[in-house]
Amino acid sequence: MKRKKLTQTLFPILSFILLLNLNSFGQEINLTGKVTDAADGQSLPGVSVIIKGTYTGTATDVDGNYNLKVKPGDVLEFSFIGYKPQTVTITNQRVLDIALQEDLQELQEVVVIGYGQVRKNDATGSVIAINANDFNPGVMSSPQDLLIGKTPGVQITTGGGAPGDGATIRIRGGSSMRASNDPLIVVDGVPLDNSGINGMRNPLNSINPADIESFTVLKDASSTAIYGARASNGVIIITTKQGKKGQPFRVNYSGQVGISWKEGKIDVMNADEFRETVRKQFAGNPNIINNLGTDNTDWQKEIYRVAASNDHNLDFSGSKFDTPFRLSVGYTNQRGILKTTNLKRVTGALNVNPSFFDDFLKINIHAKGMYIKNNFGNTESIGEALLFDPTRPVMDGNERFGGYFTWTQATTGNPNIIATKNPVAHLKQHSDKSKVKRFIGNIQFDYRLHFFQDMRANLNLAYDYSKSDGKVIEPEDAAWTYDEIHGSGYHKEYNEKKHNELLEFYLNYNKNIEEIYSTIDVVAGYSWQHFKKSSRSYATNTAGTYVKENNEDASENYLLSFFGRLNYTFMDRYLLTFTLRGDGSSRFAKSQRWGTFPSLALAWRIDQEDFMNRFENLSTLKLRLGYGITGQQDIIGNDYPYLPNYTISNDKAQYQFGNEFVYTLRPNGYDANIKWEETTTWNVALDFGFYNNRINGSIDYYYRKTKDLLNEIPVAAGSNLTNKLVTNVGDLSNQGFEFNLNAIPITNDSWHWEVNVNMSYNKNKIIKLIRNKDPNYVGVLTGGISGGTGSTIQIHSEGHPSNAFYVYHQVYDENGKPLEGVYVDLNGDGIINQLDLYRYKSPAPKWLAGFSSYLKYKNWDLNIAGRFSFGNYVYNNVQSNGALYSRMYDNTGFYSNIPTAVSKTNFREAQYFSDYYVQNASFMKLDNITLGYNFQKLWKNRIDLRVFAIMQNVFTITRYKGLDPEIFNGIDNNVYPRPRTFLVGVNLGF
């Protein structure tokens, strides 16, 4: 009875309390607030404010303010690119201000794309971003070296070890045979001209590596199509460093000094071995034996040196009058290991980023200047050092030829013009110097419309100017310049100017539509770009009395474009990107001038689905699908391929009218209907991450097909002004996959370890080369080699990779030695001729891999980076043209050294087309080892100091029989050796 009365008493009370709570939780609150940067208090526009577990939310306005209806108990999520997200549980407050902390890891996940940027999680295309922390250390002059081995599907091969040497960059293989295969380079919003300038090995040397903040590599058509006509070979976006709003004034200095030396050499006979071999090979000819020299000269040692280099960079950054800025200057002095070679460079960069009208108008000013002095030396001496007689001295006192030993004719004493030149004389008596200036500047105006704040207007104005001047001088006593009729010596002057002008304007509309759980980001714009160049070269003998060369050239082209892109996100998990670009190029006739390049990409963030909640350790899982078409209009060396043109005759090919000799004009062949190459790409990929993305990566599969491939084909007699014509006839494909894995196996107060492994596979095949099937058409011969006249060792042919080697099948004896002049009769007709040549291997690697490890223990850090390349082959032209006993003596009276590899073949005469010389050049290289120490809390914690030591080109493991297996075109004949380098340096900031 008592229990019943107690229940009757408590029930109304409990019901009333419960009713009060239900009313409280059900009551909506109009919540307002402001989101700011925790570091400087600046307002943050565009911050996403979402009620967790729902699709209800808003975004902060231009002043960082927001307004949202919530209920007590709701959990709000505040998120913004580059900042750590925050969650707050709502009670009964009406105002909630939030200060977001910058997230350095999240900043690394922001990906720069064409005309904008996205979070990595929202990217739908195949995009890889590499920031300054991941760069290869110790790079002095060439920006592309920062990327080597860092990204799957990207092959970067330097031309050699010369200071400031250029590099060949291929993204997912080459898509063309006659046009450029280089990716488009975009620097701070300025698309650069891919072609270089006379007097500079590498056009990218105008950008100081120390000024670069990040690289973004766009690989598939869905990400590159926004650049349309120039994106078939991928796009590399370079972003330079700049100041940040609210940042205190800061000065940073970085400097490094180093020494480089030649590691390894090509084995040739020393003087004693040479004399002994000559005695054996020419035992029946005492005159040849008796005329051998008595000296012992190592010619490779004579032309190389241990080279010292240094690099210094100073920058000032901060924010003054609420305007971020960064100013930097740099100086590089890089000496080459080949004597006389050198590069000196001075760079300057200024980035200023003011904003006005409460950040409605933002202005980005970028200016980069460069002045380079090059001394190219004479790389011909590299090959000559292998061949020159080791029994002869460097100097013999013959003042007629500057005191250098020179092969002369026995009867006249004049130079023997077919003999090998003295390599030391060819270095010291040859001056090849240039001066290059370049300026790249642009100003971007980004205005958020006051009356329509979801819309931005962006105007980009840019100018890229280059100027070079150079001289090549050889004195009259240089033996190889001897000219009894016209006068000796050589004096050449050349110059070139290049202009690149850009105007781009686009509108960007970005709206979060919470009613339909959608975000829309639309870009629509216009681009105008003008390229212009002019050059002149003039060469005479030393006295200036005889003109050997007098050339002038001028050319220009225009590119006009309209572009648009739609990014659509539904429920923060279903993503769509559609891009369309129309390009008009002055390189084509009006009927073929315009090309349209669409792309479509879809992505599904599977990890955001409710059914994935049970996988607690899964951080990221995203499926990507992409399709698109990109174009190619960069026809090498010709801005007017569709126009009829003429070649003027030279002084030795004039026509006589009476007593007057006149120059003739010879019409050249042309194709009035030449048009774009078009590359279609399909891409499917999976992005993944585990344990809060401590393990993350991606797997991509792609198929690329280029149609309307430019190729030189035979044409019927009388149908054109030539028997061969460059026209659109071919098809080519590349297919493969890429794998990228990042991991942080250890991270705690003392230890931190990061590992990256990437791998890619690519298969290249030519599908079509001519319009009509012709069983007698073997393909396009290419790949010139040393030896013979006009000899080539490679071929483009249907059903095979580009640049396949075209050789005879070598026959070997029972001991495994190749038999001289004995080959397999592949067609069985009893005759060994060109019909027995076959396609064998390719210089392009099938597999590429890169790896890096960053290990930090307290104040110490250790960085290791290396690469693998598998399936690439190289034609050893050094051996095929030099390792021959017949080369040792010429009937005109001179001797030549030969490689010791001759003992492997015992060949007497050249066998240029033997597949014996096509050698496996797969390799593993350890590129860098860096050890550093960070000093902390110096001078009341005002100074940051780091000291480090770097070893570059640490070792190479390969089966290749030459000096270095890393040769892009697959023909090894005269490559500047890549040096081993040891550097010590310091980074100082205060």
Helices and strands as residue ranges (DSSP letters): H 2-26, E 29-37, E 48-51, E 57-59, E 65-70, E 75-79, E 86-89, E 98-100, H 104-108, E 110-113, E 116-119, G 120-122, E 127-131, G 132-134, G 143-147, E 154-158, E 167-171, E 184-187, E 190-191, G 203-206, G 209-211, E 212-218, H 221-224, G 225-230, E 235-240, E 250-261, H 271-281, H 286-290, H 299-303, E 307-320, E 323-335, E 342-352, E 355-356, E 361-375, H 380-387, G 399-401, H 423-428, E 431-448, E 455-474, G 479-481, E 490-513, G 514-516, E 518-540, E 547-570, E 574-585, G 590-592, E 594-605, G 606-608, G 610-612, E 618-632, E 646-648, E 654-657, E 660-663, E 665-667, E 677-690, E 695-714, E 724-747, E 751-768, E 780-784, E 792-796, E 804-807, E 810-812, E 818-823, G 834-836, E 838-840, E 847-857, E 860-870, E 873-876, H 877-882, G 885-888, H 902-905, G 915-917, E 918-920, E 923-938, E 943-958, E 971-972, E 980-989
